[in-house]
């Protein structure tokens, strides 16, 4: 399924072609430059984005949830597809020549099918897990042990689904053009004439697209009905819980929708080539296939962007990671350090914990009308890394009022806005919550 049908316009005989064999399509230089630019941006972006997702989830205790573990598996599948199939396959399609050997031709074909199946199975398991979580909120959540078992099952099933191509993925050398192509040579011929290839593509389309997408649509439809049913929210706590779940489910729905949009043209293309054999010999077919292939592969680039745009936790840790990278670059002397910000022109007060002065950041003040005090984020002047959240009365004096979830959320938003590392809080044993 991952080979380029436009390169199959050859006759398979005694290991090569004759003078009557048509040559594989060759692109003009300008078109090669344009396609190379498009694929290079996509490949680099997908590798960087998915590597960051894996680093963020595995490197931060607060991000190690079962849903995020599945998202890591999705990123691993995208990385495998990008690194071990897309990069090599694009060079093959661009140059009409496979230079990576027969063994890697088999590896590349297997990786393409296995990683695609692993991706869609991961999305299906996530949707089913959220389905059970919303419909049975009092039942225990999926444990990490069960999550790991499911991840292993996903890859075993994906590998089994890709296994039938292992004996038939091979290379064919075209003597006249001195060109080698990587194809799946079924017992009844090449893909464009093979009945076995058509049946296999229908199975792949059904198992990795139609059935999972239908199941996910049903799951998320029921989840949406449950989460947006106002009659099921009987307390303010339930309202907040449902609001948090809506954000997570909303992100997952967008991820599934983008996956469906990116992969549908690619699946349909192979069915069209079988029913319209003349399509594979048209001059524009190589560009059409490259466009569908680029769209499918770009799903690996889009997913990390969706996590950043639609999830506050991912967005916070993405920014923190970039801040650490910038700090490392500055430590190497490659970038001039930024000028220290001016001292805030703010009111001062006694902190109540020591005799130092504190600066009160007015932008972080939230005055709750129902509260008797004004909650403010304060920064100890004696230690710029000692953030505390204090309840201050109208005269600026610290009071012994306890820290509430609302004020800790205020601190989290303040930290996210100013890109301050979250480990500051752990050093001060200050609790904070995220959504």
ABEGO torsion letter per residue (X at the ends): XABBAAAABBBBBAGBBBAABBBBBBBBAAAAAAAAAAAAAAAAAAAAAAAAAAAAAAABAAABBAAAAAAAAAAAAAAAAAAAAAAAAAAAAAAGBBAAEAAAAAAAAAAAAAAAAAAAAAAAAAAAAAAAAAABAABBBBBAAAAAAAAAAAAAAAAAAAAAAAAABBBBBBAAAGBBBBBBBBAAEBAAABAAAAAAAAAAAAAAAAAAAAAAAAAAAAAAAAAABAAABABAAAAAAAAAAAAAAAAAAAAAAAAAAAAAAAAAAAAAAAABAAAAABAAAAAAAAAAAAAAAAAAAAAAAAAAAABAAAAAAAAAAAAAAAAAAAAAGABBBBBBBBBBBBBBBBAGABABBBBBBAAABBBBAABABBBBBBBBAABAABBBBBBBBAAGBBBABBBBAAAAAAAAAAAAAAGBBAAAAAAAGBBBBBX
